[in-house]
Amino acid sequence: MRIAIVAPLFEHIPPARYGGTERMIYYLVEELVALGHVVTLYATNGSKTSAYLFPCYSGTLREHGIGPRPEETERIYTAQVKLACSESASHDIVHVHHGTYPYHPALLATIRNVPIVWTDHNAVHNDGKPEIFKQIAKLGIKVTALSRSHRNTVPDAPWLATIFYGLPINLLTASFPEPSYLAFLGRISREKGICTAV
């Protein structure tokens, strides 16, 4: 299958330091390539991948001081998604990963030549996203959730599937230190339920 992966441009793929979304995209792309798919990654120049890299931005938005405000990212993001969905790209499917970007759903109205799957790596119950998901559904775009909780916050969204984050099996080695402790990998935020876990 010919798959386009559209990554956020705030960090490289994989990220040098911070960037959980970008790290998950990296693992996904590498596994798709290993499975024999023809993958094109639309990401920052300087990203490292086994897929074909289509560089969409020199450096990262963070390095250039560009924040997640719509007026700063709409032109850049629109151009990136249109490249991935253009007639000349000839992908079987385009997988758009939404990270720190604000939504620009209007741009998707002109892109109907390939199936589009949308994954939002952030909370989906705020910032007007339930209404935006209704607009996305009208365009025939499907959305993937990261967890059952993620999906249940907007049950009427056009969910295709729940796809849990995964790590390469050989990335970490289990150990049982004394005294025992709870380790958490990732950015701590209220939605992730750290207080409940503790």
CYANA upper distance limits for C-alpha pairs under 8 A (distance plus 0.5 A):
  1 MET  CA     37 HIS  CA      5.66
  1 MET  CA     38 VAL  CA      6.61
  1 MET  CA     92 ASP  CA      6.93
  2 ARG  CA     37 HIS  CA      6.71
  2 ARG  CA     38 VAL  CA      5.26
  2 ARG  CA     39 VAL  CA      6.41
  2 ARG  CA     40 THR  CA      8.37
  2 ARG  CA     90 SER  CA      8.33
  2 ARG  CA     91 HIS  CA      5.50
  2 ARG  CA     92 ASP  CA      5.64
  2 ARG  CA     93 ILE  CA      7.35
  3 ILE  CA     37 HIS  CA      7.61
  3 ILE  CA     38 VAL  CA      6.67
  3 ILE  CA     39 VAL  CA      5.31
  3 ILE  CA     40 THR  CA      6.84
  3 ILE  CA     91 HIS  CA      6.14
  3 ILE  CA     92 ASP  CA      6.49
  3 ILE  CA     93 ILE  CA      5.78
  3 ILE  CA     94 VAL  CA      6.52
  3 ILE  CA     95 HIS  CA      7.94
  4 ALA  CA     39 VAL  CA      6.32
  4 ALA  CA     40 THR  CA      5.37
  4 ALA  CA     41 LEU  CA      6.54
  4 ALA  CA     42 TYR  CA      7.75
  4 ALA  CA     84 ALA  CA      6.89
  4 ALA  CA     91 HIS  CA      6.72
  4 ALA  CA     93 ILE  CA      6.83
  4 ALA  CA     94 VAL  CA      5.13
  4 ALA  CA     95 HIS  CA      6.52
  5 ILE  CA     29 VAL  CA      8.12
  5 ILE  CA     39 VAL  CA      7.76
  5 ILE  CA     40 THR  CA      6.72
  5 ILE  CA     41 LEU  CA      5.41
  5 ILE  CA     42 TYR  CA      6.54
  5 ILE  CA     84 ALA  CA      8.50
  5 ILE  CA     94 VAL  CA      6.59
  5 ILE  CA     95 HIS  CA      5.45
  5 ILE  CA     96 VAL  CA      6.64
  5 ILE  CA     97 HIS  CA      7.92
  6 VAL  CA     41 LEU  CA      6.73
  6 VAL  CA     42 TYR  CA      5.35
  6 VAL  CA     43 ALA  CA      7.07
  6 VAL  CA     80 GLN  CA      8.00
  6 VAL  CA     81 VAL  CA      7.31
  6 VAL  CA     84 ALA  CA      7.64
  6 VAL  CA     94 VAL  CA      7.86
  6 VAL  CA     95 HIS  CA      6.63
  6 VAL  CA     96 VAL  CA      5.26
  6 VAL  CA     97 HIS  CA      6.38
  7 ALA  CA     13 ILE  CA      8.48
  7 ALA  CA     22 GLU  CA      7.72
  7 ALA  CA     25 ILE  CA      7.72
  7 ALA  CA     41 LEU  CA      7.74
  7 ALA  CA     42 TYR  CA      6.55
  7 ALA  CA     43 ALA  CA      5.78
  7 ALA  CA     96 VAL  CA      7.27
  7 ALA  CA     97 HIS  CA      5.95
  7 ALA  CA     98 HIS  CA      7.91
  8 PRO  CA     22 GLU  CA      7.86
  8 PRO  CA     43 ALA  CA      7.32
  8 PRO  CA     97 HIS  CA      7.13
  8 PRO  CA     98 HIS  CA      6.97
  8 PRO  CA     99 GLY  CA      6.26
  8 PRO  CA    100 THR  CA      7.75
  8 PRO  CA    101 TYR  CA      7.75
  9 LEU  CA     43 ALA  CA      6.54
  9 LEU  CA     44 THR  CA      6.17
  9 LEU  CA     57 TYR  CA      7.65
  9 LEU  CA     60 THR  CA      6.20
  9 LEU  CA     61 LEU  CA      6.41
 10 PHE  CA     60 THR  CA      5.62
 10 PHE  CA     61 LEU  CA      5.11
 10 PHE  CA     62 ARG  CA      5.74
 10 PHE  CA    100 THR  CA      7.97
 11 GLU  CA     15 PRO  CA      6.23
 11 GLU  CA     19 GLY  CA      7.09
 11 GLU  CA     22 GLU  CA      7.33
 11 GLU  CA     44 THR  CA      7.89
 11 GLU  CA     60 THR  CA      5.85
 11 GLU  CA     61 LEU  CA      7.63
 11 GLU  CA     62 ARG  CA      7.38
 12 HIS  CA     16 ALA  CA      7.68
 12 HIS  CA     22 GLU  CA      7.50
 12 HIS  CA     43 ALA  CA      7.68
 12 HIS  CA     44 THR  CA      6.21
 12 HIS  CA     45 ASN  CA      8.21
 12 HIS  CA     46 GLY  CA      7.13
 12 HIS  CA     47 SER  CA      5.45
 12 HIS  CA     48 LYS  CA      8.39
 12 HIS  CA     59 GLY  CA      8.25
 12 HIS  CA     60 THR  CA      7.08
 13 ILE  CA     22 GLU  CA      5.93
 13 ILE  CA     23 ARG  CA      7.15
 13 ILE  CA     25 ILE  CA      7.81
 13 ILE  CA     26 TYR  CA      6.27
 13 ILE  CA     43 ALA  CA      7.60
 13 ILE  CA     44 THR  CA      7.94
 13 ILE  CA     47 SER  CA      5.21
 13 ILE  CA     48 LYS  CA      6.58
 13 ILE  CA     49 THR  CA      7.93
 14 PRO  CA     19 GLY  CA      8.46
 14 PRO  CA     22 GLU  CA      6.18
 14 PRO  CA     23 ARG  CA      5.62
 14 PRO  CA     25 ILE  CA      8.23
 14 PRO  CA     26 TYR  CA      5.92
 14 PRO  CA     47 SER  CA      7.05
 14 PRO  CA     48 LYS  CA      7.14
 15 PRO  CA     19 GLY  CA      6.04
 15 PRO  CA     22 GLU  CA      6.57
 15 PRO  CA     23 ARG  CA      6.71
 19 GLY  CA     23 ARG  CA      6.66
 20 GLY  CA     24 MET  CA      6.77
 20 GLY  CA    186 GLY  CA      7.14
 20 GLY  CA    187 ARG  CA      8.24
 21 THR  CA     25 ILE  CA      6.77
 21 THR  CA     99 GLY  CA      7.00
 21 THR  CA    121 HIS  CA      6.87
 22 GLU  CA     26 TYR  CA      6.66
 23 ARG  CA     27 TYR  CA      6.95
 24 MET  CA     28 LEU  CA      6.70
 24 MET  CA    165 TYR  CA      7.44
 24 MET  CA    166 GLY  CA      8.02
 24 MET  CA    167 LEU  CA      8.32
 25 ILE  CA     29 VAL  CA      6.58
 26 TYR  CA     30 GLU  CA      6.66
 26 TYR  CA     49 THR  CA      7.83
 27 TYR  CA     31 GLU  CA      6.69
 27 TYR  CA    167 LEU  CA      7.72
 27 TYR  CA    168 PRO  CA      7.87
 28 LEU  CA     32 LEU  CA      6.69
 29 VAL  CA     33 VAL  CA      6.75
 29 VAL  CA     39 VAL  CA      7.67
 29 VAL  CA     41 LEU  CA      8.18
 29 VAL  CA     49 THR  CA      8.14
 29 VAL  CA     50 SER  CA      8.39
 29 VAL  CA     51 ALA  CA      7.49
 30 GLU  CA     34 ALA  CA      6.69
 30 GLU  CA     49 THR  CA      7.46
 30 GLU  CA     50 SER  CA      6.74
 30 GLU  CA     51 ALA  CA      7.68
 31 GLU  CA     35 LEU  CA      6.68
 32 LEU  CA     36 GLY  CA      7.14
 32 LEU  CA     37 HIS  CA      6.18
 32 LEU  CA     39 VAL  CA      7.70
 33 VAL  CA     37 HIS  CA      5.68
 33 VAL  CA     38 VAL  CA      7.01
 33 VAL  CA     39 VAL  CA      6.86
 33 VAL  CA     50 SER  CA      7.34
 33 VAL  CA     51 ALA  CA      6.81
 38 VAL  CA     51 ALA  CA      7.78
 39 VAL  CA     51 ALA  CA      5.74
 39 VAL  CA     52 TYR  CA      6.76
 40 THR  CA     51 ALA  CA      6.22
 40 THR  CA     52 TYR  CA      5.21
 40 THR  CA     53 LEU  CA      6.35
 40 THR  CA     54 PHE  CA      7.17
 41 LEU  CA     49 THR  CA      8.47
 41 LEU  CA     51 ALA  CA      6.92
 41 LEU  CA     52 TYR  CA      6.61
 41 LEU  CA     53 LEU  CA      5.43
 41 LEU  CA     54 PHE  CA      6.39
 42 TYR  CA     53 LEU  CA      6.78
 42 TYR  CA     54 PHE  CA      5.40
 42 TYR  CA     55 PRO  CA      6.53
 42 TYR  CA     56 CYS  CA      6.69
 42 TYR  CA     80 GLN  CA      7.61
 42 TYR  CA     84 ALA  CA      7.56
 43 ALA  CA     47 SER  CA      7.27
 43 ALA  CA     53 LEU  CA      7.62
 43 ALA  CA     54 PHE  CA      7.04
 43 ALA  CA     55 PRO  CA      5.93
 43 ALA  CA     56 CYS  CA      6.09
 43 ALA  CA     57 TYR  CA      7.63
 44 THR  CA     55 PRO  CA      5.71
 44 THR  CA     56 CYS  CA      5.99
 44 THR  CA     57 TYR  CA      5.38
 44 THR  CA     58 SER  CA      6.67
 44 THR  CA     59 GLY  CA      6.58
 44 THR  CA     60 THR  CA      6.69
 45 ASN  CA     54 PHE  CA      8.35
 45 ASN  CA     55 PRO  CA      5.01
 45 ASN  CA     56 CYS  CA      7.02
 45 ASN  CA     57 TYR  CA      6.22
 45 ASN  CA     58 SER  CA      5.61
 45 ASN  CA     59 GLY  CA      6.41
 46 GLY  CA     55 PRO  CA      8.29
 46 GLY  CA     58 SER  CA      8.20
 46 GLY  CA     59 GLY  CA      7.26
 47 SER  CA     53 LEU  CA      8.12
 48 LYS  CA     53 LEU  CA      8.43
 49 THR  CA     53 LEU  CA      7.45
 56 CYS  CA     80 GLN  CA      6.72
 59 GLY  CA     63 GLU  CA      7.12
 59 GLY  CA     64 HIS  CA      8.04
 60 THR  CA     64 HIS  CA      6.98
 61 LEU  CA     65 GLY  CA      6.75
 61 LEU  CA     66 ILE  CA      5.58
 61 LEU  CA     67 GLY  CA      7.69
 62 ARG  CA     66 ILE  CA      6.22
 62 ARG  CA     67 GLY  CA      7.37
 66 ILE  CA     72 GLU  CA      6.94
 66 ILE  CA     73 THR  CA      8.16
 67 GLY  CA     72 GLU  CA      7.25
 67 GLY  CA     73 THR  CA      8.22
 68 PRO  CA     72 GLU  CA      7.45
 68 PRO  CA     73 THR  CA      7.13
 68 PRO  CA    100 THR  CA      6.52
 68 PRO  CA    101 TYR  CA      5.82
 68 PRO  CA    102 PRO  CA      6.81
 69 ARG  CA     73 THR  CA      6.99
 69 ARG  CA    101 TYR  CA      8.00
 69 ARG  CA    102 PRO  CA      7.06
 70 PRO  CA     74 GLU  CA      5.97
 70 PRO  CA    101 TYR  CA      8.05
 70 PRO  CA    102 PRO  CA      6.18
 70 PRO  CA    103 TYR  CA      8.09
 70 PRO  CA    104 HIS  CA      8.17
 71 GLU  CA     75 ARG  CA      8.49
 73 THR  CA     77 TYR  CA      6.35
 73 THR  CA    101 TYR  CA      7.56
 73 THR  CA    102 PRO  CA      8.33
 74 GLU  CA     78 THR  CA      6.31
 74 GLU  CA    104 HIS  CA      6.97
 75 ARG  CA     79 ALA  CA      6.73
 76 ILE  CA     80 GLN  CA      6.82
 77 TYR  CA     81 VAL  CA      6.75
 78 THR  CA     82 LYS  CA      6.58
 78 THR  CA    104 HIS  CA      8.06
 78 THR  CA    107 LEU  CA      6.72
 79 ALA  CA     83 LEU  CA      6.63
 80 GLN  CA     84 ALA  CA      7.04
 81 VAL  CA     85 CYS  CA      6.73
 81 VAL  CA     96 VAL  CA      8.20
 82 LYS  CA     86 SER  CA      6.25
 82 LYS  CA    111 ILE  CA      7.75
 83 LEU  CA     89 ALA  CA      7.73
 84 ALA  CA     89 ALA  CA      6.71
 84 ALA  CA     91 HIS  CA      8.38
 84 ALA  CA     94 VAL  CA      7.42
 85 CYS  CA     89 ALA  CA      7.05
 85 CYS  CA     90 SER  CA      8.30
 85 CYS  CA     91 HIS  CA      8.04
 85 CYS  CA     94 VAL  CA      7.37
 85 CYS  CA    111 ILE  CA      6.97
 85 CYS  CA    113 ASN  CA      7.67
 85 CYS  CA    114 VAL  CA      7.24
 86 SER  CA     90 SER  CA      7.81
 86 SER  CA    111 ILE  CA      8.42
 86 SER  CA    113 ASN  CA      8.40
 87 GLU  CA    113 ASN  CA      7.87
 91 HIS  CA    114 VAL  CA      7.61
 92 ASP  CA    114 VAL  CA      6.89
 92 ASP  CA    115 PRO  CA      7.65
 93 ILE  CA    114 VAL  CA      6.32
 93 ILE  CA    115 PRO  CA      5.57
 93 ILE  CA    116 ILE  CA      6.44
 93 ILE  CA    117 VAL  CA      8.09
 94 VAL  CA    114 VAL  CA      7.43
 94 VAL  CA    115 PRO  CA      6.88
 94 VAL  CA    116 ILE  CA      5.40
 94 VAL  CA    117 VAL  CA      6.84
 95 HIS  CA    116 ILE  CA      6.36
 95 HIS  CA    117 VAL  CA      5.28
 95 HIS  CA    118 TRP  CA      6.37
 95 HIS  CA    119 THR  CA      7.98
 96 VAL  CA    116 ILE  CA      7.70
 96 VAL  CA    117 VAL  CA      6.69
 96 VAL  CA    118 TRP  CA      5.36
 96 VAL  CA    119 THR  CA      6.80
 97 HIS  CA    118 TRP  CA      6.52
 97 HIS  CA    119 THR  CA      5.43
 97 HIS  CA    120 ASP  CA      6.63
 97 HIS  CA    121 HIS  CA      7.72
 98 HIS  CA    118 TRP  CA      7.71
 98 HIS  CA    119 THR  CA      6.42
 98 HIS  CA    120 ASP  CA      5.14
 98 HIS  CA    121 HIS  CA      6.52
 98 HIS  CA    122 ASN  CA      8.29
 99 GLY  CA    120 ASP  CA      6.90
 99 GLY  CA    121 HIS  CA      5.95
 99 GLY  CA    122 ASN  CA      6.98
100 THR  CA    122 ASN  CA      8.17
103 TYR  CA    132 ILE  CA      8.32
104 HIS  CA    108 LEU  CA      8.31
105 PRO  CA    109 ALA  CA      7.76
105 PRO  CA    132 ILE  CA      7.59
105 PRO  CA    135 GLN  CA      7.75
105 PRO  CA    136 ILE  CA      7.33
106 ALA  CA    110 THR  CA      8.47
107 LEU  CA    111 ILE  CA      7.92
108 LEU  CA    112 ARG  CA      8.25
108 LEU  CA    136 ILE  CA      8.47
108 LEU  CA    139 LEU  CA      8.06
109 ALA  CA    139 LEU  CA      6.95
112 ARG  CA    139 LEU  CA      8.30
115 PRO  CA    141 ILE  CA      7.62
116 ILE  CA    140 GLY  CA      8.47
116 ILE  CA    141 ILE  CA      5.85
116 ILE  CA    142 LYS  CA      7.16
117 VAL  CA    141 ILE  CA      6.43
117 VAL  CA    142 LYS  CA      5.47
117 VAL  CA    143 VAL  CA      6.18
117 VAL  CA    144 THR  CA      7.65
118 TRP  CA    141 ILE  CA      7.51
118 TRP  CA    142 LYS  CA      6.61
118 TRP  CA    143 VAL  CA      5.15
118 TRP  CA    144 THR  CA      6.76
119 THR  CA    143 VAL  CA      6.21
119 THR  CA    144 THR  CA      5.59
119 THR  CA    145 ALA  CA      7.13
120 ASP  CA    124 VAL  CA      7.76
120 ASP  CA    143 VAL  CA      8.30
120 ASP  CA    144 THR  CA      7.98
120 ASP  CA    145 ALA  CA      7.77
121 HIS  CA    146 LEU  CA      7.74
123 ALA  CA    150 HIS  CA      7.60
123 ALA  CA    191 GLU  CA      7.86
124 VAL  CA    129 LYS  CA      6.28
124 VAL  CA    130 PRO  CA      7.54
124 VAL  CA    150 HIS  CA      7.52
124 VAL  CA    153 THR  CA      7.43
124 VAL  CA    154 VAL  CA      7.42
125 HIS  CA    129 LYS  CA      6.67
125 HIS  CA    130 PRO  CA      6.76
125 HIS  CA    153 THR  CA      6.18
125 HIS  CA    154 VAL  CA      6.63
126 ASN  CA    130 PRO  CA      7.89
128 GLY  CA    132 ILE  CA      6.94
129 LYS  CA    133 PHE  CA      6.51
130 PRO  CA    134 LYS  CA      7.15
130 PRO  CA    154 VAL  CA      6.74
130 PRO  CA    157 ALA  CA      7.55
131 GLU  CA    135 GLN  CA      7.22
132 ILE  CA    136 ILE  CA      6.76
133 PHE  CA    137 ALA  CA      6.55
133 PHE  CA    157 ALA  CA      6.06
133 PHE  CA    158 PRO  CA      7.58
134 LYS  CA    138 LYS  CA      6.97
134 LYS  CA    157 ALA  CA      7.10
134 LYS  CA    158 PRO  CA      8.23
135 GLN  CA    139 LEU  CA      7.30
136 ILE  CA    140 GLY  CA      7.28
136 ILE  CA    141 ILE  CA      6.13
136 ILE  CA    142 LYS  CA      8.20
136 ILE  CA    158 PRO  CA      8.38
137 ALA  CA    141 ILE  CA      6.06
137 ALA  CA    142 LYS  CA      7.32
137 ALA  CA    157 ALA  CA      7.73
137 ALA  CA    158 PRO  CA      6.05
141 ILE  CA    158 PRO  CA      7.99
142 LYS  CA    158 PRO  CA      5.94
142 LYS  CA    159 TRP  CA      6.42
142 LYS  CA    160 LEU  CA      6.05
143 VAL  CA    157 ALA  CA      7.93
143 VAL  CA    158 PRO  CA      6.27
143 VAL  CA    159 TRP  CA      5.26
143 VAL  CA    160 LEU  CA      6.10
143 VAL  CA    161 ALA  CA      7.93
144 THR  CA    159 TRP  CA      6.16
144 THR  CA    160 LEU  CA      6.05
144 THR  CA    161 ALA  CA      5.64
144 THR  CA    162 THR  CA      6.12
144 THR  CA    163 ILE  CA      7.11
145 ALA  CA    150 HIS  CA      6.51
145 ALA  CA    151 ARG  CA      5.88
145 ALA  CA    159 TRP  CA      7.51
145 ALA  CA    161 ALA  CA      6.86
145 ALA  CA    162 THR  CA      5.03
145 ALA  CA    163 ILE  CA      6.55
145 ALA  CA    164 PHE  CA      8.23
146 LEU  CA    150 HIS  CA      6.58
146 LEU  CA    151 ARG  CA      7.90
146 LEU  CA    162 THR  CA      6.20
146 LEU  CA    163 ILE  CA      5.82
146 LEU  CA    164 PHE  CA      5.48
146 LEU  CA    165 TYR  CA      7.05
147 SER  CA    151 ARG  CA      6.77
147 SER  CA    162 THR  CA      6.38
147 SER  CA    163 ILE  CA      7.34
147 SER  CA    164 PHE  CA      6.28
148 ARG  CA    152 ASN  CA      6.51
148 ARG  CA    162 THR  CA      7.27
149 SER  CA    153 THR  CA      6.90
150 HIS  CA    154 VAL  CA      8.20
151 ARG  CA    155 PRO  CA      6.57
151 ARG  CA    159 TRP  CA      8.04
151 ARG  CA    162 THR  CA      7.86
167 LEU  CA    171 LEU  CA      7.40
176 PHE  CA    180 SER  CA      7.35
177 PRO  CA    181 TYR  CA      8.35
182 LEU  CA    198 VAL  CA      8.29
188 ILE  CA    192 LYS  CA      7.41
188 ILE  CA    194 ILE  CA      7.71
189 SER  CA    193 GLY  CA      8.10
189 SER  CA    194 ILE  CA      8.14
190 ARG  CA    194 ILE  CA      7.60
190 ARG  CA    195 CYS  CA      8.46
193 GLY  CA    197 ALA  CA      6.84
194 ILE  CA    198 VAL  CA      6.72
